[in-house]
């Protein structure tokens, strides 16, 4: 399938659209751990599934093509993809990283890489000067998450990638929220694109998976070596589930994004909602940057209630969304970052980043948006009114 076809069509028609052996229109699940070798002097393409599996290879080639890269890698989770990619670093290297990244990435940087003598600096990645100032002679990676989790802050991928290259650094981009349906970091200069494929790519809350894509052969060789050495690969059946989910990515994300805009607009008008974070609004910081580097605002938004008590009142009266960790599924998922995605981040660090005790993150699913709005209205009406002494303030 050539690049001239639309992304929507390419999701369904790739080199793996049918099995050449049988004509089956679903990629075969090669649930084998090992492969017979006809001649030990001339081993076959596959020998052991940690090192290579036909089903995994189909997923890896598919995500590489969709991201505009040349080499893909499938891992047991998003954090496995991120952690393995960080193993490209060595002792005494330094990482510049978005200050408001996913809590698991924060934990990996602060609590694991430091044990191996790898230093880091958390910076406001929306400020190009701050990024430039943070780069040191030993900086090897600039790590971007855009939109960021959970405040949806926007980083200019092209500008930061150019800055990183000027200093001999690699640029990593977590593209989980956008997927290649809406954003292609490699085309903007990124070196490594990362996904928690558990989220929008697979899309059905039934598989945990991670993906990485690169466009450089030397980098691919290094990452392939690490994937095999660490062995945190995605199993064949899970690869098949991700491939199946990919087929409906475009239509799922399109509907969920349209619904997210309606819900975000509703929330901005509600007196018990103190702030809404959504890159689909022109008033959102970085909205203009996001509009030029992506194909839409996506299906994730965050909003702030007054405090933890308000969150409890609100969440216990909701009926439709699942109140859980994760995002990007066919069902709407409401998350509480302070106790879920960012629980590993110390409270003072959370508050410094604006991740307050009243912050909620909503991943909008495929429900009728008017049903969700009615559900939110009922639940918000159960939140105790803000005391007069605590007047609503911006920000």
PALUM-313251 format. One line per 3 residues: their letters; for each residue y, x, z of C-alpha. Coordinates in steps of 0.25 Angstrom, whole numbers. Each point is the difference from the previous one (the first is absolute). Example, Ala and Ser with C-alpha at 12.3 -4.5 7.8 and 13.67 -1.06 7.14 Angstrom:
BEGIN
AS	-18:49:31  14:6:-2
***
This chain:
BEGIN
XXX	0:0:0  13:6:-5  13:2:8
XXX	7:-10:-10  -7:-11:7  7:-7:12
XXX	-4:4:15  -6:-14:1  -9:2:-11
XXX	-4:14:3  -5:-5:14  -11:-8:-7
XXX	-3:8:-12  -2:15:2  -11:10:-4
XXX	-8:-7:11  1:-14:-5  -15:-1:-2
XXX	-12:9:2  -4:7:-13  -15:0:4
XXX	-1:-15:2  13:-7:-4  2:-5:14
XXX	15:-3:2  0:5:14  -1:15:4
XXX	-14:3:5  -2:3:15  -7:13:0
XXX	-5:-1:14  -7:14:0  2:11:9
XXX	-7:10:-9  -3:2:-14  -13:6:-7
XXX	3:13:-7  -8:3:-13  2:15:1
XXX	6:8:11  6:10:-10  8:-12:-7
XXX	3:-10:11  5:-14:-4  14:-5:2
XXX	-4:-6:14  -8:6:10  4:-6:14
XXX	9:-12:2  10:8:9  3:9:-12
XXX	0:-11:-10  -4:-14:-3  1:-8:-13
XXX	6:-13:7  10:9:8  3:7:-13
XXX	3:-13:-7  10:-4:11  6:14:1
XXX	3:0:-15  5:-14:0  11:3:11
XXX	4:13:-7  2:-7:-13  8:-12:7
XXX	9:10:8  3:8:-13  -8:12:6
XXX	-12:8:-5  -9:1:12  -3:-10:11
XXX	-8:1:13  -6:-11:8  -1:2:16
XXX	-6:-8:11  14:-5:5  15:2:-3
XXX	1:10:12  -12:8:-6  8:1:-13
XXX	12:4:7  -7:10:10  -8:7:-11
XXX	13:1:-8  7:7:12  -12:10:0
XXX	7:6:-12  9:7:10  -3:12:8
XXX	4:6:14  15:2:1  4:-10:-11
XXX	10:-10:2  1:-15:-4  13:-8:-2
XXX	-4:-15:2  6:-14:1  4:-3:14
XXX	-5:-14:-1  -14:2:-6  -13:-8:4
XXX	-4:3:14  -13:6:-4  7:10:-9
XXX	9:3:12  -12:3:9  -6:9:-11
XXX	13:8:-1  3:1:15  -13:0:6
XXX	-10:7:-10  8:9:-9  7:7:11
XXX	-13:4:6  -2:8:-13  14:7:0
XXX	6:-9:-10  14:-4:4  8:-13:-4
XXX	14:-6:0  2:-15:0  12:-4:-8
XXX	8:-12:-5  -6:1:-15  11:-9:-5
XXX	10:11:3  -2:11:-11  9:9:8
XXX	-9:-1:12  -12:3:-8  6:12:-6
XXX	5:5:13  -14:-2:6  -7:9:-11
XXX	-4:13:5  -5:13:-6  -14:-4:4
XXX	1:-15:-4  -12:-3:-9  0:-15:-1
XXX	11:-11:0  -7:-13:4  6:-13:-4
XXX	-3:-15:4  8:-10:-8  2:-11:3
XXX	-3:5:14  -9:-6:10  5:-9:7
XXX	15:0:-3  -1:1:-15  10:11:-1
XXX	1:6:-14  -1:14:-5  5:5:-13
XXX	-13:6:-5  5:7:-12  12:6:7
XXX	-9:5:12  -11:5:-10  11:8:-7
XXX	5:6:13  -15:3:4  -3:7:-13
XXX	13:8:1  -6:6:13  -14:2:-5
XXX	-5:-12:8  -10:-11:-3  4:-14:1
XXX	-10:-10:6  3:-15:-2  -7:-12:8
XXX	0:-11:-11  -7:-10:8  10:-11:1
XXX	4:1:-15  -13:4:-7  1:5:-14
XXX	2:-15:-4  15:2:5  2:15:2
XXX	-5:13:-7  4:12:9  -6:10:-10
XXX	9:-5:-11  11:3:10  -4:14:3
XXX	-10:-1:11  -12:9:1  -10:-8:9
XXX	0:-15:1  -7:-6:11  -5:-14:3
XXX	-7:-8:11  -8:-8:-10  -4:-9:11
XXX	13:-7:-2  5:-6:-13  -9:8:-10
XXX	-13:-6:6  8:-12:5  -11:-8:8
XXX	-1:5:14  -14:4:-3  0:15:-3
XXX	6:13:7  4:10:-11  10:11:-4
XXX	4:6:-13  7:12:-5  6:3:-14
XXX	5:13:-5  4:5:-14  -2:15:1
XXX	-14:7:-3  2:11:11  4:-10:10
XXX	-12:-9:-4  -9:11:2  5:3:14
XXX	0:-15:4  -14:-2:-6  -5:12:8
XXX	5:-6:13  -5:-13:-3  -14:6:-2
XXX	1:9:12  5:-11:10  -9:-10:-6
XXX	8:-12:4  -3:-7:-14  0:-15:-3
XXX	-14:-6:-1  -5:-6:-13  0:-14:4
XXX	14:1:6  5:7:-13  -5:-13:-7
XXX	7:-9:9  13:8:-3  -2:-1:-15
XXX	-2:-15:1  12:-1:8  8:8:-10
XXX	-2:-10:-11  9:-11:7  10:10:6
XXX	11:-5:-10  -1:-15:2  -2:2:15
XXX	12:9:2  9:-9:-9  -3:-13:7
XXX	1:7:14  13:7:-4  6:-13:-5
XXX	-4:-7:13  5:12:9  14:-2:-6
XXX	0:-15:3  -4:3:15  9:12:2
XXX	12:-9:-5  -4:-11:10  -1:10:11
XXX	14:5:-2  6:-14:2  -8:-2:13
XXX	8:2:13  -11:5:8  -3:11:-10
XXX	10:12:3  -3:8:-13  -9:0:-12
XXX	-4:13:-7  -4:-3:-15  3:9:-12
XXX	2:-12:-9  14:-3:6  11:7:-6
XXX	6:2:14  -12:8:4  3:15:1
XXX	-6:7:-11  -2:-13:-9  7:7:-12
XXX	-9:12:1  -13:-9:2  4:-8:-12
XXX	1:12:-10  -13:6:5  -9:-12:2
XXX	-3:-13:-7  2:-9:11  2:-2:15
XXX	-14:-2:4  -6:-9:9  3:6:14
XXX	12:-3:9  3:2:14  9:-8:9
XXX	5:2:15  0:-10:11  7:2:13
XXX	-11:6:8  -15:1:3  0:-14:7
XXX	6:-6:-13  -11:7:-8  -11:-6:10
XXX	7:-14:-1  0:0:-15  -13:6:-3
XXX	-8:-9:9  6:-12:-7  -3:4:-15
XXX	-12:-6:-7  -1:6:-14  2:15:1
XXX	-11:9:6  6:8:11  -6:13:-2
XXX	1:15:-4  0:3:-15  7:-6:-12
XXX	-1:-3:-15  -10:-11:1  -2:-14:-7
XXX	3:-6:14  13:3:6  0:10:12
XXX	10:0:11  0:13:7  7:5:13
XXX	3:15:-3  3:4:15  -14:-4:4
XXX	-7:2:-14  3:9:-11  10:9:8
XXX	-7:-1:14  -3:15:-1  15:3:-1
XXX	7:2:14  9:-12:3  13:9:0
XXX	-4:5:-13  -2:-14:-5  13:-5:5
XXX	7:12:-6  -5:-4:-14  4:-15:2
XXX	-15:-5:3  4:-9:11  -8:-8:10
XXX	5:-13:-8  -4:6:-14  -11:-8:-8
XXX	-5:4:-14  -5:-10:-10  -9:2:-12
XXX	0:-12:-8  -12:-6:-6  -4:-10:-10
XXX	3:-13:8  10:-10:-5  13:6:5
XXX	6:-13:5  -12:-2:9  3:14:6
XXX	15:-4:2  -4:-13:7  -10:8:9
XXX	11:10:3  10:-11:3  -9:-6:10
XXX	-3:13:7  14:5:0  4:-13:7
XXX	-9:3:11  8:13:3  9:-1:12
XXX	15:0:-4  7:13:1  8:0:14
XXX	15:-1:-3  2:13:7  -8:7:-10
XXX	8:-3:-13  -6:4:-13  4:13:-6
XX	-2:6:-13  -9:12:-4
***
